[in-house]
């Protein structure tokens, strides 16, 4: 296999894997089978694309995978008639479309326009109520976000075997529950929104501060999360206006769900706006106090502030994502770190801590307190934080910064070295080692 073919396969899969699996799950009604045949098609591509990459690589993968699905259905001749009918519909679709267009005319295929996006449909399927919240998120990150088990484990702050077990159990549970791929009924959709939003948030978090690899920012993941959040803001209003009278949440509850979805979009847009200044020309991380704010994406800031204003317009108070977006807005509108309204940020973190208590929120609040009232006040809060895993490297990072500001150089250097040892991202590790060296 030529290097060109391998790069082409990797690039297509990196960008389009979720859409490929989503489309195949829509065709087959079976998420596990969709993943299997997608991987088979990918393996074939590594061989077939040696001499020339097809003009439509995604179409090639989909057509090849559909054929593998038909073969599987034929081998399942002892199963119920649903598989036979679906295989027949797929075969007819290939015969009439040349293998490039979706099959039509089969009752077992649902209309993708009902949700407007295969990837979001895939997310709703993975967020099936038969699964625990942890399993929903882990499975969706795997099949939609394309994250490895290691990346998901770091995002969840749990061991890798735990994540692998969650994904395996989730697939088995969906199979036992006969949970085919599709858009849930209108009355069921709002119940899955919280899980879907959290998945989008975790995907973006991994993209904005990669926990592993050589790059600090994984733009592919971050862009996909922002895209999904935008689609979700268009989708959510329909989830409530389409509910039958007397069913589902109240208008007030629906209004709050819409506001929190806009809060998520605002948070992602305002955070992504800083990406152009977060790395230097060599790809090294640039911390907030050293960033050239003229490089921040002003259009993204405007979009984020507009989304936040839409969330605030609900009038029922911001949710957890909205509060984080309000914190991000304070950074976005400030001319410098010194001119940032840190008192306001402390209040927002206090509200966030009451609404969604977490040791990570407490750590971030400690940083804001240090900026507003001095490093000693911040360090006192840091030393009282409990519940973070021993391997959570941002904790010694914050301690190192505050200790350095207090002139406790030896302790600060030790904290930075400990953070570097725990850090899984090469670019960030280099920055931490540089800080430690600067204090030697």
Order of alpha helices (4+ residues) and beta strands (2+ residues): alpha-alpha-alpha-alpha-alpha-alpha-alpha-alpha-alpha-alpha-alpha-alpha-alpha-alpha-alpha-alpha-alpha-alpha-alpha
